[in-house]
Amino acid sequence: MERRGLEAEAVIARLVLRRLAFAVPVLGIVAFGVFLLAAASPFDPIHQYYGVRLFDASAADVARVRAELGLDRPVLLRFWDWFTGLLGGDLGTSRSLRQPVAQVVAERLPWTALLAATGLVIAVLLALVLGAVAAWRQGGPLDRLVTATGHALEGVPPFVLALLSIAVFSLGLGWLPVAGLTDAGRAASVSQIVEHLALPALVLGVSQTPWLVLHVRQSMLSSLAEDHVTGARARGLAERVVVLRHALPTALLPFVTLLGARIPELVTGAVLVEEVFSWPGLAGALVTAATAVDYPLLAVITLIATAAVLLGSLLADVAAVLLDPRVAADG
């Protein structure tokens, strides 16, 4: 057992080192791609900077501001200035929000992380419970309901679910607030945050559940047909014990792998849900940065999203090693 644990630790260490070596060039390429795409954008940053005052500004003033913001320089030089500043710990200044990028991230990232983490927990719990029960009662009413609902929700975008939930639970039933972090004029207390988090987190979790629950159901069906599960039943173990201690652990490995692959969808879904519910996360800043071609803010937010995807994939692989010792043996 001790030797197996050491092998698993060695595999995890090699895996982390390989992923870190892979992540550095990926992040660099993504950041450079953001600058190229922003340069090709039809939006002119100077319009966002001036707003309606642009119509009263002279051509000389516009040219002067463009030079002050560095917008008259080639995109490669702008990227190099940003990149060297990033290496020195300077994330730059957001033109669109008129704040340091580090301040924007520090204020908004925790709320995005809270929403994404809560939505992920909801999705995992729903998938494991509903998928396991549906497979256990294959062909029954619950199985048919879960399967039909899962297939129906696969093609529904998160923002559609968000709008429907607002119409039903906020405007129709009045159970939960429509948007924001707190009620107007109220302080950000724990009760206020939980109340306003409930609906967007539920929408985000449900939007990620269809693929997960159908995958868990299929994996559980395969696990229930395996020899070790049949042997457990032959020994007279209770059905609940057979499902939870013998079939479900076998189904967890492919589930964890799929969960890591779903992280990009979770990030995208979080952006859409934040926008609909006016959640004070990075989504609003991302939309503002994109429309204003705000290079520093747009690049940093994109790098954070990319890092989240890479980290999610790494954690899924580490969990796979911990769940299945054969992975460590093969590593």
Summary of the structure (lengths in Angstrom):
residues: 331
radius of gyration: 24.3
end to end distance: 16.7
largest distance: 87.4
contacts: 1051
relative contact order: 0.15
helix: 79%
strand: 1%
